[in-house]
Amino acid sequence: MIITKFVSIALIAGAGAWSSAALAQSLPGSVQLAPGVWTTPEITSKCQAYVSKRIPVGGDQQRQSMMASCVKKAYAQQAARQR
């Protein structure tokens, strides 16, 4: 009885994790840059240009965080338009 409960909980958790990953990768050609950060080639090039204008020299940590936030925002907007 206890084993059955654990197995059913594990199956439900696995299905939930799989469906969230499938929803996150809803745009065609999207790849994962970091956990929770998905992008497409178009979004990446747009955000790279934006970040290079804002932080032209140095500041690697600032560049990475700004790039991640730009990609997240642009991906969410593009996924919302697609739905």
N, C-alpha and C positions, 0 to 999 in steps of 0.2 A: 504494500500500500504506500509506504513512504517513498520507495524507489519510483513508483508510478508518478507521484506528485513531482519529484525532482526532474524526472524525464520530461513531463509535460511542461514544467516551467522552463526548462532548457530549450525545448522546441519553440515555445512562444517567444522567448528572448532572442533566439536565433532568427526567427522569422521577422521580428521587429527590426533587428539590426540589418538584415538583408534588404528589407523594404526601404529603410532610410537611406541606405547607400544607393539603391536604385533610383530613388527620388532625387537625390543630390546630383546624380549624373544624368540629368534629364536632357541636357543639350547635346546634340550630336557632335562628336569629336572632342568631348571634354575630358580633361585629365585632372588628377588630384595633385596639387602642389604640396600641400601639407594637410594634416588631418582637418577636415571641414572646409578646406579651401580648394574649390574646383574652378577650372578655367578652360577657355578655348583659345586657339591661336589669335583670333581677332581681339579678344579681351586683353590678352597678354601684351600684344603690341601697343594697344591703346594706352594701357596702364604704364608700360615702360616709358613711353613718350611723356606721359603726365609726370611721372616720378623724376625723370631726368631734367625736366624743366624746373621742378620744385626744389630738388636737391642736386645741383649740378656736379659737385665735387665732394668726395669723402662721405662720412656719415652712413656706413654700411648698415648699422642697425636701424637707422631712420629710414633708409631706402627700403629695407626688407619689410618693416612694419607698414610703411605707406603703400608699398606694392600689394601686400596682403589685403589691406583694407580696401584698396581700389578694386582689386580683383573680386573680392567678396561682394562688394556693392554692385559692380557692373554685372556680375554673374546672376545675382538675385534679380536685377532689373530685366535682364534678357530672358531669364527663365519665366518671370511673371508675364512678359509680353507673349511668350510662346504658348502659355496656357490659355 
